[in-house]
Amino acid sequence: MDPTPQLKPASLTDVPQQSSDTQRTPAGGPRPLSAEQLTRSRVWVEVDLQALANNIRSIRKQIDPAQLLLVVKKDAYGHGLLPVARVAEESGVDYLGVACIGEGVALRAAGITAPILSLGLALPEEIESAIANEIDLTVAALDDAREIALVARRLDRRARVHLKIDTGMGRLGLFPDQLLDQIDTMAALPDLVWVGLYSHLADCANLPMTREQLDRFQRVAEALKDWLQLRHLGASGAISDQRLHFDMLRVGIAAYGADSGARHFEPVMAFKSRIIFIKDVPPGRPISYGATYVTREPTRVGVVAAGYGNGYSRLVSNRGYVLVGGRVAPILGRICMDQMMISLNGHPEAGVGDPVLLFGRQDDDTLPVWKVAEWAETIAYEVLCCVGTMNPRVYVRSATPGGKSSSAST
């Protein structure tokens, strides 16, 4: 017969707490938590806005005199569109980059006044809202420019546009030779303000390919130098390469401290959960679905209240680990929808209710998100987007780099 499971509660340090006025009824008794509060007490994402501000400040210093566009598309990579945009604006970011017009309109509705560029193409029904909200539009071909010009004329306003060319990404934009055949017609369209020329690098680490893309971009930029104000080609991977800075750099993953190639930036997102059950398991017992893990020794197993339904990939099963009290706790067996099992051997002090770090930073301990991405056979971008949008977010301001949070709000 297995030993009785340990159920002793532990300290709730670093678990999001509610203010005292929301925990008591007028009569002085405990007030039931809301559904949101109950969910947030089990699994949550912490977004360190001070770390974000520190990273922006560092990037601006490194790329000066080039301007900085902070990419906030897809809910700011899961960090929260509006909170991130507000920090960016306070930090002096020159532009914000969104995926679609809807994101840009949401920023304007929240009072964000910084220039905004929609990096994706606008659908015809979105163009009017973009112009009305002073959102810069991307033009990938002559038909795009014509459509935008027609709407601008109808509104009696001028539309700001950036010309996107394909130098090797194979996504939006015309190839340089195709573009040059259309450029005179584009330039003659009324009611358009041609702000910038840009392209997208396919793989900064592939130096021969990057050199080819750079050469193609430079040829077009030179041909249009008297026509366009801003040239932008590089992204996070180009921060340390001045050849790719031009007039502006579009930075996303590095600003969020999640670029494995720029590890000096502070991680902005931390993903945390709690231990909800502990038991001692003898050797030879299977753990989780499919019995893919069988205990090889007496094992103290902890159950954590997070799983693939929270955006934590099932591919990490039997590969990865979490941190409990700053120390490694391997993941045992397959990750479930809302739970996972971990080994607490070597963690005799761990108890039910203890916080678990799935990735990010907690005090002086760090588990990089890109390591989780490697276990999941994906990239940090995907991990951040999934986890950040699928869990309650708590916003904090760290006291110092690597230090404890000085304040928190939800």
C-alpha positions as CSV (number, residue, x, y, z in Angstrom):
1,M,0.0,0.0,0.0
2,D,1.4,3.4,-1.0
3,P,2.3,5.9,1.8
4,T,-0.3,8.5,2.6
5,P,0.1,11.6,0.3
6,Q,1.5,14.7,1.9
7,L,-1.0,17.5,1.9
8,K,0.6,20.0,4.3
9,P,0.0,23.6,2.9
10,A,3.1,25.7,2.2
11,S,3.8,29.4,2.1
12,L,2.2,31.3,-0.7
13,T,5.2,33.5,-1.4
14,D,5.2,34.8,-5.0
15,V,1.7,33.7,-5.5
16,P,-0.5,36.6,-6.7
17,Q,-2.5,37.8,-3.7
18,Q,-5.6,40.0,-3.5
19,S,-5.7,43.2,-1.5
20,S,-7.3,42.9,2.0
21,D,-10.3,44.9,1.0
22,T,-11.3,42.3,-1.6
23,Q,-10.9,39.3,0.8
24,R,-13.3,40.4,3.6
25,T,-17.0,40.8,3.7
26,P,-18.6,43.9,5.3
27,A,-19.2,41.7,8.4
28,G,-15.5,40.9,8.6
29,G,-15.7,37.3,7.3
30,P,-13.8,35.9,4.3
31,R,-15.3,36.9,0.9
32,P,-15.4,34.1,-1.7
33,L,-12.9,34.6,-4.5
34,S,-14.2,35.4,-8.0
35,A,-13.8,32.9,-10.8
36,E,-10.9,35.0,-12.2
37,Q,-9.2,35.2,-8.8
38,L,-9.6,31.4,-8.3
39,T,-8.0,30.7,-11.7
40,R,-5.2,33.1,-11.2
41,S,-4.3,31.5,-7.9
42,R,-3.4,28.2,-9.7
43,V,-1.5,29.3,-12.8
44,W,-0.5,32.7,-14.1
45,V,1.9,34.7,-16.2
46,E,3.9,37.6,-14.7
47,V,5.0,40.4,-17.0
48,D,7.8,42.5,-15.6
49,L,7.2,46.0,-17.1
50,Q,10.5,47.3,-15.6
51,A,12.5,44.6,-17.4
52,L,10.8,45.6,-20.6
53,A,11.7,49.3,-20.0
54,N,15.3,48.3,-19.2
55,N,15.5,46.3,-22.4
56,I,14.1,49.1,-24.5
57,R,16.5,51.5,-23.0
58,S,19.4,49.2,-23.8
59,I,18.3,48.6,-27.4
60,R,17.9,52.3,-28.1
61,K,21.4,52.9,-26.8
62,Q,22.8,50.1,-29.0
63,I,21.2,51.2,-32.2
64,D,21.5,54.9,-31.9
65,P,21.0,57.0,-34.1
66,A,18.6,54.6,-35.8
67,Q,15.0,54.8,-34.7
68,L,13.3,51.9,-32.9
69,L,10.0,50.3,-33.8
70,L,8.8,47.9,-31.1
71,V,6.8,45.0,-32.5
72,V,3.6,44.6,-30.4
73,K,1.7,42.3,-32.7
74,K,-0.3,39.4,-31.5
75,D,-1.0,40.9,-28.1
76,A,2.7,41.9,-27.8
77,Y,3.8,38.3,-28.1
78,G,1.4,37.4,-25.4
79,H,2.6,40.1,-22.9
80,G,-0.4,42.3,-23.3
81,L,-0.9,44.9,-26.1
82,L,-1.9,47.9,-24.1
83,P,0.5,47.6,-21.0
84,V,3.4,47.0,-23.3
85,A,2.5,49.8,-25.6
86,R,2.2,52.2,-22.7
87,V,5.7,51.3,-21.4
88,A,7.1,51.6,-25.0
89,E,5.6,55.1,-25.3
90,E,6.9,56.1,-21.9
91,S,10.3,54.8,-23.0
92,G,10.5,56.9,-26.1
93,V,10.0,54.2,-28.7
94,D,9.6,55.8,-32.2
95,Y,7.1,53.4,-33.7
96,L,4.9,50.6,-32.7
97,G,4.4,47.6,-35.1
98,V,1.1,45.7,-35.2
99,A,-0.1,42.8,-37.2
100,C,-3.4,44.2,-38.3
101,I,-5.5,47.4,-38.3
102,G,-7.6,46.1,-35.4
103,E,-4.6,46.1,-33.1
104,G,-3.8,49.6,-34.2
105,V,-7.3,50.9,-33.6
106,A,-7.3,49.3,-30.1
107,L,-4.1,51.2,-29.3
108,R,-5.6,54.5,-30.5
109,A,-8.7,53.9,-28.5
110,A,-6.6,53.5,-25.4
111,G,-4.9,56.8,-26.0
112,I,-1.6,55.7,-27.5
113,T,-0.3,58.5,-29.8
114,A,3.0,57.0,-31.0
115,P,3.3,56.3,-34.7
116,I,1.9,52.9,-35.6
117,L,2.7,50.8,-38.6
118,S,0.5,47.8,-39.6
119,L,3.0,45.2,-40.8
120,G,0.3,43.1,-42.4
121,L,-1.8,44.1,-45.4
122,A,-5.1,45.8,-44.7
123,L,-8.3,44.3,-46.1
124,P,-10.3,46.7,-48.2
125,E,-12.9,47.2,-45.4
126,E,-10.1,48.1,-42.9
127,I,-8.5,50.9,-44.8
128,E,-10.9,53.6,-43.8
129,S,-10.3,52.8,-40.1
130,A,-6.6,52.9,-40.6
131,I,-6.6,56.3,-42.2
132,A,-9.1,57.7,-39.7
133,N,-6.8,56.5,-36.8
134,E,-3.6,57.7,-38.4
135,I,-2.1,54.2,-38.8
136,D,0.6,53.7,-41.4
137,L,-0.3,51.1,-43.9
138,T,1.8,48.6,-45.8
139,V,1.8,48.5,-49.6
140,A,3.0,45.3,-51.2
141,A,1.9,46.0,-54.8
142,L,0.3,48.5,-57.1
143,D,-3.2,47.3,-56.4
144,D,-2.7,47.9,-52.7
145,A,-1.6,51.5,-53.3
146,R,-4.6,52.2,-55.6
147,E,-7.1,50.8,-53.1
148,I,-5.6,53.0,-50.3
149,A,-5.5,56.1,-52.5
150,L,-9.2,55.7,-53.4
151,V,-10.2,55.5,-49.8
152,A,-8.0,58.5,-48.9
153,R,-9.5,60.5,-51.7
154,R,-13.0,59.7,-50.5
155,L,-12.1,60.7,-46.9
156,D,-10.3,63.8,-48.2
157,R,-7.3,62.8,-46.2
158,R,-3.8,61.6,-47.0
159,A,-2.7,58.1,-46.1
160,R,0.7,57.3,-44.8
161,V,2.2,54.2,-46.4
162,H,5.4,52.0,-46.3
163,L,6.4,50.1,-49.3
164,K,7.2,46.4,-48.6
165,I,9.5,44.5,-51.0
166,D,10.5,40.9,-51.1
167,T,14.3,40.5,-50.9
168,G,14.2,36.8,-50.1
169,M,11.6,36.1,-47.4
170,G,9.1,34.9,-50.0
171,R,6.1,36.5,-48.1
172,L,4.7,40.0,-48.7
173,G,5.9,42.4,-51.3
174,L,7.1,42.3,-54.9
175,F,10.6,41.3,-56.0
176,P,12.8,44.3,-56.8
177,D,12.6,43.9,-60.5
178,Q,8.8,43.6,-60.4
179,L,8.6,46.6,-58.1
180,L,10.7,48.9,-60.4
181,D,8.2,48.2,-63.2
182,Q,5.4,49.6,-61.1
183,I,7.1,52.3,-59.1
184,D,6.4,55.3,-61.4
185,T,2.7,54.5,-61.4
186,M,2.6,54.1,-57.6
187,A,4.5,57.5,-57.1
188,A,1.9,59.3,-59.3
189,L,-1.1,58.2,-57.1
190,P,-2.6,61.1,-55.2
191,D,-3.3,61.3,-51.5
192,L,-0.5,59.0,-50.4
193,V,2.4,60.0,-48.2
194,W,5.2,57.5,-49.0
195,V,6.9,57.2,-45.6
196,G,9.2,54.2,-45.8
197,L,10.7,51.3,-47.6
198,Y,11.1,48.0,-45.8
199,S,11.8,44.3,-46.2
200,H,12.2,41.3,-43.9
201,L,15.2,39.1,-43.4
202,A,14.6,35.4,-43.6
203,D,17.5,34.2,-41.4
204,C,20.0,36.6,-39.9
205,A,22.2,33.7,-38.9
206,N,22.5,32.7,-42.6
207,L,25.2,35.2,-43.5
208,P,25.3,34.5,-47.3
209,M,21.5,34.8,-47.6
210,T,21.5,38.0,-45.4
211,R,24.2,39.5,-47.6
212,E,22.1,38.8,-50.7
213,Q,19.0,40.3,-49.1
214,L,20.9,43.3,-48.0
215,D,22.3,43.9,-51.5
216,R,18.9,43.7,-53.0
217,F,17.4,46.1,-50.4
218,Q,20.3,48.6,-50.9
219,R,19.8,48.7,-54.6
220,V,16.1,49.6,-54.3
221,A,16.7,52.0,-51.4
222,E,19.3,53.8,-53.5
223,A,16.9,54.1,-56.4
224,L,14.2,55.6,-54.2
225,K,16.4,57.6,-51.8
226,D,14.8,61.0,-52.8
227,W,11.3,59.6,-52.4
228,L,11.1,57.7,-49.1
229,Q,11.9,59.0,-45.6
230,L,12.6,55.7,-43.6
231,R,14.4,52.6,-44.6
232,H,14.1,49.6,-42.3
233,L,15.3,46.0,-42.9
234,G,16.7,44.5,-39.7
235,A,14.9,43.0,-36.6
236,S,16.1,41.7,-33.3
237,G,18.9,39.6,-34.9
238,A,20.3,42.8,-36.4
239,I,20.8,44.8,-33.2
240,S,24.6,44.2,-33.2
241,D,25.0,44.6,-37.0
242,Q,25.1,48.2,-38.0
243,R,24.9,47.4,-41.7
244,L,21.3,46.4,-41.1
245,H,20.2,49.3,-39.1
246,F,19.5,51.9,-41.8
247,D,17.0,54.5,-40.5
248,M,15.0,52.2,-38.2
249,L,15.1,48.8,-36.6
250,R,12.1,46.6,-35.9
251,V,12.6,44.8,-32.7
252,G,10.4,42.2,-31.0
253,I,11.7,39.1,-29.4
254,A,14.9,40.7,-28.0
255,A,12.9,43.5,-26.2
256,Y,10.9,40.7,-24.5
257,G,14.2,39.1,-23.3
258,A,13.5,35.9,-25.1
259,D,16.1,35.9,-27.9
260,S,18.6,33.0,-27.3
261,G,21.1,35.0,-29.4
262,A,20.9,38.1,-27.2
263,R,20.9,36.6,-23.7
264,H,22.0,39.9,-22.0
265,F,18.4,41.2,-22.1
266,E,16.1,40.7,-19.1
267,P,13.3,38.1,-19.4
268,V,10.0,40.0,-19.3
269,M,7.6,37.1,-19.0
270,A,7.5,34.4,-16.2
271,F,5.1,31.5,-16.3
272,K,4.2,30.1,-12.9
273,S,1.9,27.6,-11.3
274,R,1.6,25.7,-8.0
275,I,1.9,22.2,-6.6
276,I,-1.5,20.9,-5.8
277,F,-0.7,17.3,-4.7
278,I,2.3,15.3,-3.5
279,K,2.7,11.6,-3.0
280,D,5.5,9.0,-2.6
281,V,5.6,6.4,-5.4
282,P,7.6,3.2,-5.2
283,P,9.8,1.9,-8.1
284,G,8.1,0.3,-11.1
285,R,5.0,2.5,-11.2
286,P,3.8,4.2,-14.4
287,I,3.3,8.0,-14.4
288,S,0.6,9.7,-16.6
289,Y,-1.1,8.8,-19.9
290,G,0.5,6.0,-22.0
291,A,2.8,4.9,-19.2
292,T,5.7,6.6,-21.0
293,Y,7.6,7.0,-17.7
294,V,8.0,4.3,-15.1
295,T,9.7,5.2,-11.7
296,R,13.1,3.6,-11.4
297,E,13.5,4.4,-7.7
298,P,11.3,5.6,-4.8
299,T,10.0,9.0,-6.1
300,R,8.3,11.9,-4.5
301,V,5.9,13.0,-7.2
302,G,4.4,16.5,-7.3
303,V,1.4,17.4,-9.4
304,V,1.5,20.9,-10.9
305,A,-1.7,22.8,-11.9
306,A,-0.6,23.5,-15.5
307,G,-0.6,21.6,-18.8
308,Y,-1.0,21.9,-22.5
309,G,-4.3,23.6,-22.0
310,N,-2.3,26.5,-20.6
311,G,0.0,26.6,-23.6
312,Y,2.8,24.5,-22.2
313,S,3.6,22.0,-25.0
314,R,2.9,18.3,-24.6
315,L,6.2,17.7,-26.5
316,V,8.1,18.7,-23.3
317,S,6.9,15.5,-21.7
318,N,9.8,13.5,-20.3
319,R,12.2,16.0,-21.7
320,G,12.1,19.2,-19.6
321,Y,12.1,20.4,-16.1
322,V,10.7,23.2,-13.9
323,L,12.2,25.0,-11.0
324,V,10.9,24.5,-7.4
325,G,12.6,26.7,-4.9
326,G,15.2,27.6,-7.5
327,R,16.2,23.9,-8.1
328,V,15.5,21.6,-11.0
329,A,12.4,19.3,-10.8
330,P,12.2,17.0,-13.9
331,I,8.9,16.5,-15.7
332,L,7.7,12.9,-15.4
333,G,5.5,11.3,-18.0
334,R,3.2,13.0,-20.4
335,I,1.9,16.5,-19.8
336,C,-1.8,16.5,-19.3
337,M,-4.3,19.2,-20.3
338,D,-4.3,21.0,-17.0
339,Q,-1.7,19.1,-14.9
340,M,1.8,17.7,-15.1
341,M,3.8,15.5,-12.8
342,I,7.3,16.4,-11.5
343,S,10.0,14.7,-9.4
344,L,10.4,16.2,-6.0
345,N,13.3,14.0,-5.1
346,G,15.8,16.3,-3.6
347,H,13.0,18.7,-2.6
348,P,12.1,17.5,0.9
349,E,10.8,20.9,1.9
350,A,8.4,21.3,-1.0
351,G,4.7,21.3,-0.1
352,V,1.3,21.7,-1.6
353,G,0.7,25.3,-2.6
354,D,4.4,26.0,-3.4
355,P,5.0,28.1,-6.5
356,V,6.6,26.4,-9.6
357,L,8.5,28.3,-12.2
358,L,7.8,26.9,-15.7
359,F,10.0,29.5,-17.4
360,G,11.2,33.0,-16.9
361,R,12.8,34.7,-13.8
362,Q,12.0,34.4,-10.2
363,D,14.3,36.4,-7.8
364,D,17.8,35.2,-8.8
365,D,16.7,32.0,-10.6
366,T,16.0,31.8,-14.3
367,L,14.7,29.2,-16.7
368,P,14.9,30.7,-20.2
369,V,11.9,30.4,-22.4
370,W,14.1,29.4,-25.3
371,K,15.1,26.2,-23.4
372,V,11.4,25.3,-23.1
373,A,11.1,26.0,-26.8
374,E,13.9,23.7,-27.6
375,W,12.3,20.9,-25.6
376,A,9.0,21.6,-27.5
377,E,10.8,21.6,-30.9
378,T,9.6,25.1,-31.6
379,I,10.7,28.8,-31.1
380,A,10.3,31.1,-28.1
381,Y,7.9,33.3,-30.1
382,E,5.3,30.5,-30.2
383,V,5.8,29.6,-26.5
384,L,5.3,33.2,-25.4
385,C,2.2,33.8,-27.7
386,C,0.5,30.6,-26.5
387,V,1.3,30.9,-22.8
388,G,0.7,34.6,-22.6
389,T,-2.7,34.6,-24.2
390,M,-4.0,31.5,-22.5
391,N,-3.4,32.4,-18.8
392,P,-4.2,35.3,-16.4
393,R,-1.5,38.0,-16.5
394,V,-0.1,39.8,-13.5
395,Y,1.9,42.9,-14.1
396,V,4.9,43.7,-11.9
397,R,7.8,46.1,-11.7
398,S,11.0,44.5,-10.5
399,A,13.1,46.5,-8.1
400,T,16.4,45.7,-9.8
401,P,17.6,43.4,-12.6
402,G,17.1,39.9,-11.2
403,G,15.5,41.4,-8.0
404,K,12.1,40.8,-6.4
405,S,9.1,42.6,-7.6
406,S,8.4,45.9,-6.0
407,S,4.7,46.1,-6.9
408,A,2.0,44.2,-8.7
409,S,-1.3,44.7,-10.4
410,T,-3.7,42.7,-12.6
